[in-house]
Amino acid sequence: MSGKCARVPRRRRHWLEGVGLAALLALAACGGQPSAATPAPTTTPMTAPTPSSSAELKSMIHGLVDRDGPPPPGYLGAVTNFVVDAPWSELQPVAGGGLAADNVIDQAIAAADSLNAANGDGRIELKIRLMAGIDAPGWAQQLGGGPVTLVNPEDGSSGTVGRFWTTAFGQAYDQLWSELAAAYDSVAVVHEITVARCMTFTDEPFLRDISDPANVQSLLAAGFSLTADEQCEQQEIQVGSEWHHTRIGVAFNPYQAVQADGSATTDEAFTASMMAYCRAQLGPQCVLENNSIRTPPLSGAYAQMYASMEELGPPITFQTATEDKIGNLQSTLEWAATIGADAVELPAQYVDQPVASLQPAASELQNNPVS
């Protein structure tokens, strides 16, 4: 069981020194901090970035976040941030082309600016959730050998993804990423963007949907390998340095490792190494995230991952599980604040609760320190 949130339909809106992977794996196993080392080979060599300092970065999104768009007016006192889901297919419908005019990000920026103008306090901040995987355009899914059909174990639906682990797909994603950075890094209300190159159904790039054995076989038949996938995870973090003022969010889960013999295992140590790698590459620009929190908290590999997050410290952001899995919302928010989270994305049904019931959690999160 992945513990991830099921994909839900989006509301219609009107309105992301090098560190060697082997060294990081060893550090994850013993709880140490990363130090400079030779980076693992990649198919797209890059110059090691200099992490942005806190002074260069826009402020970290703090408090409660609406995961589906601008908060309802009556909740603006408690919920001061929102997410825009940005499918690659809508942002760049033409291969190698520029960004589509008046796209979902542009509309979300306009909505945030309008809310800030109306309230006069500039408190509304925007997070871009970039969506590749099944939301990559058809032309991108053809790169590197054509699309791969997978089944979403959460709901049984099927979809196609591109060969995200290949150089051709990675180059196309990097070009999109550069276009986005050029367009939005200096926009005041855009405070964070998430990485998405290696995702499948949801913006959780460490999940491989292994509970359905057919998915494992489909990936392997398409040329997927563990080495190429691990490089994909590294590379989608590395390119975060193209943004200089905006935080880069990475949604972590215990990594689902697909082996060449068709077996699949959970490798939380790799996840821990990638969290350390993200901080080594991007410094305080790297936001450690997970989209599965609930009451009681997930145990086993998830508990180990949360402990690693707490040890690495802020910035940290969570998304709650869906309403049928979250348990008690107030207890979940309190747990997140206790381990040092700066922000939590709420379930869609938060509007069924009195706004006053959300204020204490909003205050706790806002009072947590940020790097």
N, C-alpha and C positions, 0 to 999 in steps of 0.2 A: 504493500500500500504506500503510495507516494506521499499522501498527505496534502497534495496540491489542491487548489481550488478548481472546481469544474469551470469550463469555459461557458460563459453565459452571453446571450445576445446583447449587443451594445445598444444603449439608448441612442436615438437619432439626435444629433447635435445641430442646433441652429445657431448659430452664433458665428551616448557614451565616449641608477645603474641597473640593467636587467638582472633577474634572479633565476638561477637554474632550477628547473622543475625537480630534479632529483634532490637538490639541497632543500627545497621547500617541503618535499614529502618527508624528508628526515626531520625537519623542524616541526612539521605538523604532528609527527609521532611523539615528539618529546616536549611539545608545548613551547618551543623557543620562538624567538623573533627572527625575521628574515635578515640576511646580510648579503652584500653584493657577491655575485658569482657569475660564472659564464652562463648565458641563457641557453636553454635547450634549442636544438635546431628547429627552424620553422620553414614552411614553404614560402613565406613572405618575410625575409629578414628586415628588421627595422632597427633604426638607431634608438638606443635606450633613451627614453624621455626623462626630462627633469620634472618631477612632480610639481604641480601648481601649489603655491603656498596658500594658506588660509586667507591671506590678505588679498590675493588675486581672485578668489572665488566669491561668487554670490552666496548669500547666506543659505544655510541648510534648511530645507523644508522642515518645519517644526509644528507639532501638534497633530490634529486629526485631519484626515484627508478623505474627500469623496472620490471613490475609485471610478465613478461613472460620468463625471462632468461637474459643472458648477453646483455648489451646494444650494439648496432651497433658501430663499431669503431669510426665513425664520431661524435658520441654523447657522448663519454666518458668524455669530458670536463665538460658537464653539468649533465649527468646522471651517478652517481658513485656507484650505488648499484643495486643489483637485487635479485629477489625472485626465489626460486625453490619450485614448488608444489611437495609435497612428499606424495603420497597415501600410507596409511597403508598397503594396499593389496600388494604393490610392495616392501615395506620395510621388511615385516615379513609374507611371504606367508605360513609359517608352524606354527601351533599353538605352542606357548611357545618357539619357536626357536629364534636363533639370527638374526641379521640384514642380509639381502641379500648382497652378495658381489657386489661391483661396482654398487651400487644402485644410484638413481637419486641424492641423496645428495652428494655421493662421486664424481659423475661426475661434479656437480656444483662447488664443492670445487676445483677440478682440473681446471675447466674453470676460476674460480676467481684467482687462483694462477698463471695461465698462463698469464692472463691479467695484473696482478700486476708485474709479472716478465718482461713482455714486456714494460710496462710503467715506471717501476722502482720507483713508488711512493707509492705502497701499499694502494691506495685509494679505490679499489673495495671491498665492503663488502657485505656479503651474509645473506639473511633472509630465514629461512626454514618455509614454510607454510605447516604444517602437516595437512593431510586430513583424517578424519575418515568418519562418516556418510555413504553415498553411496560408499565411497572409502575404507571402512573397509573390510578386507578379509572375505570370506565366512564363515570360521571357527569362526571368532569373531561375525559375525551376527547371528550365531546359539546360542550364549550364552544367558542365562537368559530366553529362550523360543522361539527363532527363529526370523527371520527377519520380519520387518514391511514394507509393501508397501505404499509409499507416492507419491503424485503428486507434481512436482515443479510448483508453481503458476506462475513463471516467463515465462516458455515456454511450459508448459503442458506435459513435459516428466515425466515418472515415474521411480522410483528406490526403492531399498530396503535399509533399515538401521537396524542396530542392536538395541537391547533394552538398549540404552546407559545409562539409569537411573538405571540399575540394578547393584548389587554388582559384579556379575560374569563378566559382560562387563567391569566394572570399573577396576577390578583387571587385566584383560588382557591389557587394555589400559595403566595402570600404569606400567606394565612390559615392554611394548614397550617404554614408556617414559624413564624408567630407562636405557634401552639399548641405546637409543639415547643420553642421557646425558653422559653415560660412553664413547661413541664413539666420540662425537662432542663438548662437553663443552669446551675442551681445544684447539680446532682448531681455529687458529688465525682469519681466515676470516669469521667464523660463529659468527655473532653478535646478532642474534635474532632467536627465534623459537616461533610459535604461538600454543596456546592450541586448542584442536580439539575434545575432547571426546564427547561433547554434541551437535555437529553440525548435520545437516541433508544433505542438498545439497551443501551448500557453507560453508566456514570456518567462520560462523557467528553463534555462539552457542546460542544466545538469540532469534533466530527466530524459530518458529514452523510451518511455512507455513499455517497459520490459515485462509487465504483467501479462501482456499478450505475446506469446512466443512467436506468432506470425510476424510481429513487428521486428523482432530480432533477425529473423531470417530475411525479411525484406531489406533491411539495412545492409546486412552482409552481402546479399546478392547484388546490391548496388555498388559494392566496393568499399563500404564503410570499414574502418579499422580503428582500434582503440588508440593507436598512436596518432592517427590523423584527427580523431575527435579531441584528444587532449590538446593538440596544437590549435584546434579551432577555439577551444576555451581560452587559451593563452592569447591568441591573436585578437579576439573580440574585446579583451581587456586592454591590450596594448594600444589599440587605436583610440581609446578614450582620451589619450593625450592631445588629440586634435582639437578638443574643446579646452579652452583656457580659463573660463569663468564659470562654467556650469558643472554641477556635480554629476558623476557617472554612477548609476545604480546597477548592481548585478544581483539578480535573484538567485540565491544559492539553495540547493537541496543536497542531501547525501547523493553523491554522483552514482548514476546507474551505468556501470561499466559493462559493455558488450564485448565478449571475448571472441576470438576467431573461431573457436570450436562450437559457437552457438550458445554457450552458457552466459549467464548474466549475474553480476554480483553488485552489491552496494559497497562503494568505496568512499567512506566519509573522510578518510585521511587525504584523499585527493582534493575533496572539497575544501578541507582546512588549508591545504597547501595553496589552493587558488585564492582563498581569502587573503592569505599572507602575501601572495604574489600581487594581487590587486592593490594592496596598500603600499607594497614596495614600488610598484610602477607608477601609481597615481597619487600616493599620499592621502591627504584628507579629502581629495576629490572623489575617492572611492567610497561609495555608500554600500555597506553590507546589508543585504535584504533577504527576506524569506516571505513567501506568500501562503503560509500554512498554519498560522498560530491559532490556538484554540484552548479551551479548558475542558479537561485537564490537558497540559501540554503534551505533545508527542514525545515518546520515549525512545530508547535505543539510539540509533545513529543520529536522529534529530536532536536528542538531548545533548549528544556530544558536539554537534554542530553549533547549537545555541551557546554552549559553554565556550567554544572557540570564538564565537562572535563577541561574547561578553568580555573575553580576555583581550581581544584586539581593540575593543572599545569603539566609540562613536567616530563617524556617523553611522547610525543603524536605523533602518526603516523596516517595518513589517506590513503585511497585508493579512487581514483575518481570513480564516477559512469561510466557506459559504455558510449561510444560515443553518443548514441542516447538519453542519459539522462543528460549528464554533462552540457550542455549549453556552456558557454565560458570557455575554459581551463585556460586562463591567469587569469581571475577573480576568478576562483575556487582556483587556487594556491595562489593567493594573500590573499584570505579569510583565507585559512589554515594557512598561515604564520602569519596573524594578530592575530589569537586566540592562537598562541604559538606552532604550530606544528613543529616538528623537521624534519619530512620526509613525502613525499607524493608519493604513487605509481601511476604512470601515466597510462592513457588509452593506449591500444595497438597502437592507431593511432598517438601517439606523434611524430613518425618518419616522419609524413607528414608535420611537422612544421620545420622551420629553427632552427638549434641548438642555434643560437644567441637569439632567442625569448624565450628560456628556461633558459638562464643564470641568468636573474634578480631574478626569483623565486628560483632558486637553491641557489643563494647567500643569499636571505632573510631567507630561511629555515636553511641554514648552520650557520647563525649568531644568530639564536634563542638559548636561554640558554637550557641546559640539566642538569637534576639532576644527 
